[in-house]
Amino acid sequence: MSHPYDNSEDYNDLSENRVVQIPTEFAGERLDAALAKLFPMYSRSRLQQWIKDGHVLLNGEPALGKQKVYVDEQILLDAPPPPELTAFTAEEIYFPVVYEDEHLLVIDKPAGLVVHPAAGYTNLFKL
């Protein structure tokens, strides 16, 4: 793969594996700092967590965030899909119809069922 700054189209799907080689200008930097520059679409803290979780390999080996990187070393970033893509799955839910005419439909929504979750809300149904 070419240098990530050269072709932003390579980054349309942020959940697939990325393989890059350390360019000269990042030689001698900490791995997490180099990753933040190579993959600016991710926060440095997210990259650090992925290093800890084993989603980053340096020359085929599990990486450490504080280790230095050198020219032409190979990084494999196995970026997991964003949580918002995997947090919700559709399911069929029955809502009893209380009233219906040609202009109006009234349903009986179960208490605790969130209809418009705010950012970060993960528990959609509490009983």
Long-range contacts (C-beta under 8 A, 24 or more apart in sequence): 4-38, 4-39, 11-41, 14-41, 14-42, 14-79, 14-81, 14-82, 15-79, 15-80, 15-81, 15-82, 15-85, 16-79, 17-76, 17-77, 17-78, 17-79, 18-75, 18-76, 18-77, 18-79, 19-74, 19-75, 19-76, 19-77, 20-74, 20-75, 20-77, 21-72, 21-73, 21-74, 21-75, 22-69, 22-70, 22-71, 22-72, 22-73, 22-74, 22-75, 23-71, 24-71, 26-69, 27-69, 27-70, 27-71, 28-68, 28-69, 28-70, 29-68, 29-69, 30-65, 30-66, 30-67, 30-68, 30-69, 31-56, 31-58, 31-63, 31-64, 31-65, 31-66, 31-67, 31-68, 31-69, 31-75, 32-65, 32-66, 34-69, 34-75, 35-75, 35-77, 38-75, 39-77, 42-79, 50-77, 50-78, 50-79, 50-80, 55-79, 55-80, 87-122, 88-124
